[in-house]
Amino acid sequence: MKFLYLIQSHKNPDQIYRLVQTIRRSSPNSYILISHDFRACDLDVTDIRNLPKVEVISGIGGRVDFSIIQGYLNAVDWIFSNYIEFDWLINISGQDYPIQPLSKIEKFLEQTKYDGFLDYFNALNEPSIWGIKHTRERYLYQYWYPSINVPPLFKKLINRSGNIINNVQPFVNVSYKFDRLMLGSIATSPPFNENFLCYVGSYFQTLSRKCIKFLYEYTHNNKTLVDYYKKTCVPDESFIQTVLVNNKSLKLCNNSKRYIDFSNDCRDGHPRTLTTEDYPKIIQQDVHFARKFDAVKDSKVLDMLDVIVLQAINS
């Protein structure tokens, strides 16, 4: 089987280099595609492209809007346009890291009965920690994001006023979240119904070629759904789930095989940065990757993980 690692990155070039080198050493026959947002930070691609089966393309990142999903879809277009062979596509960020040898992960995927691994639940019906009101505001409204600079004092005022407005009527939604002013109106013709449910979950997945090909064809043939999601809030936590889980011919495991820590009231849904103090908990998880790490803040935890990830090479 052939494995493709898609890294969507936007910061910490040294950490990106380290991740690429670790993947290359632990999985020498895999293909690595880096989709880097050069608007966020520069990345010297010379040394990276000198590695075998590694390519860098210009990517799009960002939260709240459709940017990171568009970056993912652009990468998939590039993969098929360049006839890159793969059986499994594993998407990670530049702040992710494997927590076991990639040979072990790849053997697991070779033997699995599933077509994909991703987190999902029915956004509009199933009880969850998100809450029905929260998911309705995300995916049953169409938003406009004015490009204006809002002073800190007015951000709180907007949210206080918005809470009052949002609670007394269902037609418009006003808030300041994720460092952006959001003005929304309830969707007149949402695409969801009893035969096409709205699913949500973590953005990161491990998907077979069967899933990726279906996603590729579906997005090219269903522009109406793509256009709808472009105006939702945080579509990266719903679009791929909705497209794939509604296809009942796919055997999907409701487990992304990622470790992410959202404890301690993480701001705007951003996970905690993992450190050496988290190491004992990380390695106890039955997962493939963990996030997020910051080598500037704590590189020792990556050194500790390397002992596990590269153990077959170093022994």
Secondary structure, 3 states (H helix, E strand, C coil): CCEEEEEEECCCHHHHHHHHHHHHHHCCCCEEEEEECCCCCCCCCHHHHCCCCEEEEECCCCCCCCHHHHHHHHHHHHHHHCCCCCCEEEEEECCCEECCCHHHHHHHHHHCCCCEECCCEECCCCCCCCCHHHHHHHHCEEEECCCCCCCHHHHHHHHHHHHHHHHHCCCEEEEEECCEEEEEEECCCCCCECCECCEECCCCCEEEHHHHHHHHHHHHHCHHHHHHHCCCCCHHHCHHHHHHHCCCCCCEECCCCEEECCCCCCHHHCCCCECHHHHHHHCCCCCCEEECECCCCCCHHHHHHHHHHCHHHHC
